[in-house]
Amino acid sequence: MISTADFVMKTVDLKTIIINVFGNVIMFTPFGFLGIVFPKLNDFKTLIINFLSAIIIIESLQYFTRLGVFDIDDVILNTIGVAIGFWIYKKLASRASA
């Protein structure tokens, strides 16, 4: 198994690095806006705990069904995406209420 750091160091094509690493972050950014639909998720800690639970279950299912691998780097990058989305959501919400 190759870690994200190894992948970045061994990959020559910058486009491939951007698609793989930043794609994992950007793809999960909209999940930071879940507080709009589910008011319980307006709290950062609650959102992250719920998201981590869900993404760990999904990664585990990939591993146990042999349809993929459990990749902790994906969990970390996806969670960073959610955190960025939450930050953007809170910034936009504070501007709208000001």
Secondary structure, DSSP 8 states (H G I E B T S, - for coil): ---HHHHHHH---HHHHIIIIIHHHHHHGGGGGGGGT-GGGGSHHHHHHHHHHHHHHHHHHHHHTTSS---HHHHHHHHHHHHHHHHHHHHHHHHHH-
